[in-house]
Every structure is written in C-alpha cells, then in structure tokens.
Amino acid sequence: MAKKKFTRTLRGTSHSTVKLEIEFPALSDEAAAAVADVLAQLYHRFEAAHYAQILGYHADQAVDISVPGVEYNRSQTENDPF
C-alpha cells in the first residue's frame, strides 16, 4: 500500500526526504469529507504549535535581493510577519 523512497535533496547536505507513494482506497463521500476535516484540523494545530519556527525557517531561506537606488531596512519589518 505505501512504499518509501529515500532521496537526497541537496548535494553535500545530510538532509534527506522521504517520498511516500500511497494508493488510496475508494471512500464514500462522507468518509472522504471526514478524512479531509481531520487533516485540516491536524494542519491547523501543527501550524499553531510551530508557527514561529516555520516563519523563522522561511525567513532564513529568503533570498536577499538588492535593487539599485532602493534602500530597504530589514530591521523595520522583522517583528511584523506580514
């Protein structure tokens, strides 16, 4: 039913990704809606618990782009996530 494939993501890093190939069983409309609701709740609870970590990770991964003639002070927006 589920097969695991391990793949390396970036050359020279020790971070690896697991890709699951899953064959989903046929579900009734009610069961599909219930599973979708559970997954949505799980996602929202996970995000609420780890929001600061997720935000910090994406901020660290952001590429700094400098545009000639435009001054941008990153410290002005560090506390405002939006």
C-alpha positions as semicolon CSV with decimal commas, in nm:
position;residue;x (nm);y (nm);z (nm)
1;M;0,000;0,000;0,000
2;A;0,270;0,253;0,092
3;K;0,620;0,248;-0,049
4;K;0,901;0,462;0,088
5;K;1,160;0,617;-0,137
6;F;1,458;0,791;0,016
7;T;1,614;1,067;-0,191
8;R;1,887;1,318;-0,120
9;T;1,772;1,676;-0,166
10;L;2,084;1,890;-0,186
11;R;2,434;1,788;-0,278
12;G;2,667;1,794;0,019
13;T;2,397;1,808;0,288
14;S;2,284;1,539;0,524
15;H;1,914;1,633;0,486
16;S;1,712;1,365;0,313
17;T;1,349;1,349;0,209
18;V;1,109;1,058;0,228
19;K;0,857;1,037;-0,054
20;L;0,561;0,809;0,001
21;E;0,379;0,655;-0,289
22;I;0,037;0,576;-0,149
23;E;-0,252;0,407;-0,323
24;F;-0,567;0,548;-0,165
25;P;-0,865;0,320;-0,118
26;A;-1,204;0,414;-0,255
27;L;-1,404;0,612;0,003
28;S;-1,761;0,723;0,032
29;D;-1,830;1,097;0,005
30;E;-1,891;1,114;0,381
31;A;-1,567;0,932;0,464
32;A;-1,364;1,149;0,225
33;A;-1,509;1,465;0,383
34;A;-1,434;1,333;0,734
35;V;-1,073;1,250;0,645
36;A;-1,028;1,593;0,486
37;D;-1,164;1,758;0,804
38;V;-0,925;1,561;1,026
39;L;-0,628;1,651;0,806
40;A;-0,726;2,019;0,805
41;Q;-0,752;2,021;1,186
42;L;-0,416;1,847;1,216
43;Y;-0,258;2,102;0,984
44;H;-0,401;2,398;1,176
45;R;-0,297;2,258;1,514
46;F;0,054;2,184;1,388
47;E;0,088;2,532;1,241
48;A;-0,040;2,694;1,561
49;A;0,212;2,500;1,769
50;H;0,511;2,561;1,540
51;Y;0,427;2,889;1,363
52;A;0,729;3,080;1,497
53;Q;0,968;2,802;1,388
54;I;0,812;2,784;1,041
55;L;0,826;3,161;1,000
56;G;1,188;3,172;1,115
57;Y;1,286;2,893;0,877
58;H;1,131;3,067;0,577
59;A;1,290;3,397;0,678
60;D;1,632;3,227;0,690
61;Q;1,573;3,074;0,346
62;A;1,465;3,404;0,187
63;V;1,700;3,542;-0,075
64;D;1,818;3,897;-0,019
65;I;1,777;4,096;-0,339
66;S;1,931;4,438;-0,368
67;V;1,781;4,684;-0,612
68;P;1,999;4,980;-0,711
69;G;1,854;5,308;-0,586
70;V;1,620;5,143;-0,336
71;E;1,709;5,131;0,032
72;Y;1,543;4,866;0,246
73;N;1,594;4,831;0,618
74;R;1,512;4,471;0,711
75;S;1,503;4,552;1,084
76;Q;1,186;4,759;1,030
77;T;0,984;4,451;0,933
78;E;1,147;4,179;1,143
79;N;0,876;4,193;1,410
80;D;0,588;4,214;1,161
81;P;0,532;3,880;0,982
82;F;0,313;4,043;0,719
